[in-house]
Amino acid sequence: MKKIILALILLILIPVTVLAWDDCPYNETDCFYPGECNRYIDIDNDKICDRSQPAPEDRNVKIASAQTIEHKNLTTNNKQPTMTYHLVPISLFLILLYFSTYILSRKKIISTVNHRKIWNVLLLISFLISGIFGIFLIVKINFNIANFLPFNILFWHVEIGIVMFVICVIHIIERWHYFKDLFKSS
């Protein structure tokens, strides 16, 4: 029985490594991390996605000299795109916005109920947008569909996720007594 399981595992794993070469869903060549998709594979550790290059035995590359390797490392480092997310500015903005609505509710300019409704609606909206973008990312990756929206879905999924997380923390702090009562022993 163990031999059959081992044989099945090998049958499953062998095609993965064989098919990892030269099958980029975006027809990229020499794609550096993170690339256009989340299917980055680098079995030969050359910092290039294996899906965007031919298999090592199919390459017409001789053993490189030390200068060529150094040049390749320099160009690899220069071509890696970086994506910057805005955790601190978004957090500060939302905290300031929360305290402004909190102060308005304490001064009776808006009701406490409206203050809570504002933050509940913002939490719901951020949850829905982040979830929808997450589903778009899953569809894009699983079905090899090119980016069909005119913006970077991953970037905005993370940015809205930051908004949702900060509002969620505010929500938990604001309702801490509810959560504390859940864990009290009766």
Steps between C-alpha positions, in 0.01 A plus 500: 500500500786736585661435161178588321468826693864585428451424130190722487683785671787469251257493208345821628827681573701410189274686252509809720874538457493401134222743413650784702717614209392739226125511574450857623129594489601854396760390240772682691866425447752524783238614751650615831329467837207571564402507133151541361345215696541302819633191322866590540716185505880501516628143519846581361547806729591744225251764624296464179161331493538154347168542322648787298811321377587174324614196697871502592583225251334700220694817565795579276698649783858402570643516848516867578809679617511682829446833323184379328360370828576831668335692214195273520468562875516875445232496231286266709509737793413799282201338330318385811191716539399603848150575612453742788194473718375786715443348845599804710323775299179298471507411870561859610229631270243250628592559865466876452170450319377273779590748773336784307170309477542392864544863611203605288289235671617609848415862419155381385553631147432148373342224702700210641284269291598688182866490605481121531301467177770692310770261621287189452428603140867579435595157639240331278607690187870427556418133562297473179755679281793301640306176461396576142858591405615177667255302285628685189856400594397136542327501160801672339747247643298177476369556148806679355295806411690817422434804716156606381479810719685824419685495835713267712252278684757370750606850602144617566406171668781558751424871544130434568606210723702748708192723527289202606757387759531845660122542514469147640747583780304818576180295497642247748637771731170689491305186590757343730248444780293278268799281423613496863157379611514213248797344676386548858402182676135488599 
